[in-house]
Amino acid sequence: MTKQRPKNLNLLTIRLPIPAIVSILHRVSGLVLFILIPIALWALSFSLSSQDNFQSMHDTLSSPLSKFIIWLMLTPFLYHFVAGIRHLLMDINIGIELKSGRLSAVLTFIFSLLLFILAGIYIW
């Protein structure tokens, strides 16, 4: 007779390892980027339709609130970029061991945060 393992079905009490969190957030950031594509394409189309629309879009995007929103919209892009590099390295068998996988997950968060701060400095 096999010993029955305990089952924890409460998703709020499950503690995921950091590489799993990085992977899940990579997928979520990809979904957010997919949702943001129509907004970016609309803004580009609007700004290219006429000189007045370009100036209007420029004025709109120059406001502090717009800069903050753009900064927030860059967050999933920067994270997805860094986590994607991590996944590509893992595809060629770099960082697939437990210890190096945890280190690369932590470095993904650190580099993403650093790029997020640098993007904020560049925007303002």
N, C-alpha and C positions, 0 to 999 in steps of 0.2 A: 504494500500500500504506500502511495506517495504522500508525502507531507504537503498539506495545503498551505499555500503561501497567503499571507494577509493581502487583502485588496483595499487600496485606498482610492476611492473614486471621487474624492473631493479635490477638484483641481486647484482650489485656493490654498491647500496645505502642502501641495507637492513642491519640493524645492529643486528647481532645475539647476544643473551645473552651468557655469558661465559660458562654455562653448555652445550649449544649447540655446541660451538666451541670445547670444550673438547671431546664431543661425536664424532664429525666429524673427529677430528684429531686422535681419537682412531681407527676409521675405516681406515683412510689413513695410519696410521702407521702399521696396520695389513696387508694392501695391499703391502706396501713396504717390510715388513718382508717376505711375500709370494714370492715376486720377488727375494729377497736375498737368499732364500733357495737353489736354484741350484748353486749359486756361492759358498756358504759355503760347500755344499756337494762335489762339484768339488775339492775344495781346500783340503778337508779331504781325498777324494779318491786319489788325486795326492800325498799327503804327506805320505799316507800309502802304496803306491805301491812299494817303494824301499827306501833303506837307503839314496841314493843320492838325490832322490826326496824330502825326508823329510828335508835333509840339505838345499837343494835349496829353499824349501818353508820357512824354518826357516830364512834363510838369507834374502829372499825377504820381509818377514813380520817384520823383525827387523829394516828396514830403517825408517827414520822419516816420509817420505811421506806415507808409508804403515801404520804406527801407527796412523797417522792423519785420513786416510781413514777408518781404523778399528774403531776409535773413532766416526767418523761420522756414521758408520754403526750401532754402538751400540745405537745411539740416538733413532731410532724408537723402538728398543727393550725395552729400559728403559722406554720410555713414554708409550708404549703399556702395559707394566707390571703394572705400577702405575695406569693408567686409568682402566685397567682390574680389579684391586683390588677395585677401586671406584665403578665400575659397579656391582661387586659381592656384595659389601655392600648394594648397592641400591636394589639388588634383594631380600635381606632379610630385606627390609624396613628401612635401616639406611641411613639417608641423603636424604630422598625423599621430604622433605619440601623445600619451595622456598629458605629460608635463609640458611639452611644447605646444600642445593644443590649447591648454589653459593660458599659457603665456601669450600666444598669438591672439586669443580672445581679449585678454586684458589690454594688449597693445592696440587692438582694433578700437576699443573704447577711448584710449588715450589719444591716438592719432586723430580720431574723429572729432574729439573735443578740441584738440589743438587746431584743426582745420576750421572748425566752427568759429572759434575765437578769431582766427586770422581773417576769415570771411567777414566777420562783424567789423573788424578794424578796417578792412578794405572798403566796405560799403559806406562806413561813416568817415 
